[in-house]
Amino acid sequence: MGRSFRGEFHQKVDTKGRVSIPSRYRRIIEAGDPDCTDGKRPSFVIVYGDHLEKHVECYTMDAAVAIEEDIRDMPPGEDRSMFEDFVLNMSIITEIDDDGRIVLPQKQRQKIGLGDEAYFVSRGECFQIWDRATYDAEMAPRKQAWLAQKRAERGPNFDIKSLLPRRQRRPE
């Protein structure tokens, strides 16, 4: 994977649903859009899928194509059909304007309960857009419960990095 989305950002949403994409994210989106050449505006995919999710996920064009290929490699059946519905059918391609903004459609704003501020959360290969209050209400208790469970299992000095798989490092 190329460069990853990192960090969290708060961005204002205007009455027309326009929101600025954080500049760090824009560079990754541009790099992940093979059609973003000769002055063309960069595009990316917003997946709004599952109605129970209280956020949308955003992927570069390259990452979206990789997911589509993974879905295509699934055997025919209900799982594949559901992935097609939740990921391919319930997504939109959007373009970043010259001012670094997108228009987040009303349907997606309503789905996530977005008011006048968007909270951008990095997830490495993608980023999510949340309403900040919803994120805090949903994720803070989950994070606390997860950490408490890990500390109970592994001791009070639990280091989150200990869960990472060990990779073979290249010699210097």
C-alpha positions as CSV (number, residue, x, y, z in Angstrom):
1,M,0.0,0.0,0.0
2,G,1.2,3.5,-0.8
3,R,0.9,6.4,1.6
4,S,-1.7,6.0,4.3
5,F,-4.3,8.4,5.7
6,R,-3.2,9.6,9.1
7,G,-4.6,11.9,11.7
8,E,-7.9,13.4,12.7
9,F,-9.4,16.7,11.5
10,H,-12.4,18.8,12.2
11,Q,-13.8,20.7,9.2
12,K,-16.8,23.0,8.9
13,V,-19.7,22.0,6.7
14,D,-21.6,24.8,5.0
15,T,-25.3,24.9,4.4
16,K,-24.9,23.4,0.9
17,G,-23.0,20.4,2.3
18,R,-19.6,21.6,1.2
19,V,-16.7,20.5,3.3
20,S,-13.0,20.9,2.8
21,I,-10.9,17.7,2.6
22,P,-7.9,18.0,4.8
23,S,-4.8,18.9,2.7
24,R,-2.9,15.9,3.8
25,Y,-5.7,13.7,2.6
26,R,-5.9,15.5,-0.7
27,R,-2.3,14.5,-1.6
28,I,-3.1,10.9,-0.9
29,I,-6.3,11.1,-2.9
30,E,-4.5,12.7,-5.8
31,A,-1.8,10.0,-5.8
32,G,-4.4,7.3,-5.7
33,D,-6.3,8.6,-8.7
34,P,-4.7,7.5,-11.9
35,D,-6.9,9.9,-13.9
36,C,-5.8,12.9,-11.9
37,T,-3.5,14.3,-14.6
38,D,-3.3,17.4,-16.8
39,G,-5.3,19.6,-14.4
40,K,-8.1,17.1,-13.8
41,R,-9.7,17.3,-10.4
42,P,-9.0,14.3,-8.1
43,S,-11.8,11.9,-7.4
44,F,-12.4,9.3,-4.7
45,V,-15.2,6.9,-3.6
46,I,-17.5,7.5,-0.7
47,V,-19.1,4.2,0.6
48,Y,-22.2,4.8,2.7
49,G,-23.4,1.2,2.7
50,D,-24.7,-0.3,5.9
51,H,-27.6,1.8,7.3
52,L,-26.4,0.9,10.9
53,E,-23.0,2.5,10.4
54,K,-22.9,6.1,11.6
55,H,-20.2,7.2,9.3
56,V,-19.1,7.0,5.7
57,E,-15.8,5.5,4.5
58,C,-13.7,7.2,1.8
59,Y,-11.3,5.4,-0.5
60,T,-8.9,6.5,-3.2
61,M,-9.8,5.3,-6.7
62,D,-7.0,2.8,-6.6
63,A,-8.1,1.4,-3.2
64,A,-11.7,1.2,-4.5
65,V,-10.7,-0.7,-7.6
66,A,-8.8,-3.2,-5.3
67,I,-11.9,-3.7,-3.2
68,E,-14.0,-4.2,-6.3
69,E,-11.5,-6.8,-7.6
70,D,-11.6,-8.6,-4.2
71,I,-15.4,-8.7,-4.5
72,R,-15.2,-10.0,-8.0
73,D,-12.9,-12.8,-6.8
74,M,-15.6,-14.0,-4.3
75,P,-17.6,-17.0,-5.3
76,P,-21.1,-16.2,-6.5
77,G,-23.7,-16.3,-3.7
78,E,-25.3,-14.2,-1.0
79,D,-22.0,-12.9,0.6
80,R,-20.8,-11.6,-2.7
81,S,-24.2,-10.1,-3.5
82,M,-24.3,-8.3,-0.1
83,F,-20.8,-6.9,-0.7
84,E,-21.9,-5.7,-4.1
85,D,-24.9,-4.0,-2.5
86,F,-23.2,-2.5,0.5
87,V,-20.0,-1.5,-1.2
88,L,-20.5,-1.0,-4.9
89,N,-24.2,-0.1,-5.1
90,M,-24.1,2.1,-2.0
91,S,-21.2,4.3,-3.0
92,I,-20.6,7.5,-4.9
93,I,-17.6,8.8,-6.8
94,T,-17.0,12.4,-5.9
95,E,-14.6,15.0,-7.1
96,I,-12.6,17.6,-5.1
97,D,-13.2,21.1,-6.4
98,D,-10.5,23.7,-7.0
99,D,-10.9,25.0,-3.4
100,G,-10.2,21.5,-1.9
101,R,-13.9,20.8,-1.1
102,I,-16.5,18.2,-1.9
103,V,-20.2,18.4,-1.7
104,L,-21.4,15.7,0.7
105,P,-24.9,14.8,-0.6
106,Q,-27.9,15.4,1.7
107,K,-28.6,11.6,1.8
108,Q,-25.2,10.9,3.3
109,R,-25.3,13.9,5.7
110,Q,-28.6,12.7,7.0
111,K,-27.4,9.1,7.3
112,I,-24.6,10.1,9.6
113,G,-26.4,13.0,11.3
114,L,-23.9,15.5,10.1
115,G,-24.4,19.0,11.3
116,D,-22.1,22.0,10.7
117,E,-18.8,20.1,11.5
118,A,-17.4,17.0,10.0
119,Y,-14.9,14.8,11.9
120,F,-12.4,13.1,9.7
121,V,-10.8,9.9,11.1
122,S,-7.9,8.1,9.5
123,R,-8.0,4.3,9.0
124,G,-4.8,3.8,7.0
125,E,-6.2,2.7,3.6
126,C,-9.3,4.9,4.0
127,F,-10.7,7.7,6.1
128,Q,-14.1,8.0,7.7
129,I,-16.4,11.0,8.0
130,W,-18.4,11.2,11.3
131,D,-20.4,13.7,13.2
132,R,-18.1,14.4,16.1
133,A,-20.6,13.9,18.9
134,T,-21.7,10.6,17.4
135,Y,-18.0,9.5,17.1
136,D,-17.4,10.3,20.7
137,A,-20.6,8.5,21.9
138,E,-19.9,5.4,19.8
139,M,-16.2,5.0,19.9
140,A,-15.0,6.3,23.3
141,P,-16.8,3.5,25.2
142,R,-15.6,0.9,22.7
143,K,-12.0,2.0,23.0
144,Q,-12.2,2.1,26.8
145,A,-13.8,-1.4,27.0
146,W,-11.2,-2.8,24.5
147,L,-8.3,-1.3,26.5
148,A,-9.7,-2.6,29.8
149,Q,-10.1,-6.1,28.3
150,K,-6.5,-6.1,27.0
151,R,-5.1,-4.8,30.2
152,A,-7.0,-7.5,32.1
153,E,-5.6,-10.2,29.8
154,R,-2.1,-8.9,29.5
155,G,-1.5,-6.8,32.6
156,P,-1.7,-3.1,33.4
157,N,1.4,-2.2,31.4
158,F,-0.1,-3.5,28.2
159,D,1.5,-2.0,25.1
160,I,-0.8,-1.8,22.1
161,K,2.1,-2.4,19.7
162,S,2.6,-5.8,21.2
163,L,-0.4,-6.9,19.2
164,L,1.2,-6.1,15.9
165,P,2.6,-9.1,13.9
166,R,6.4,-9.2,13.7
167,R,7.6,-8.4,10.3
168,Q,11.0,-9.5,8.9
169,R,12.9,-6.2,8.8
170,R,15.3,-5.6,5.9
171,P,19.0,-5.3,7.0
172,E,20.3,-1.8,6.8
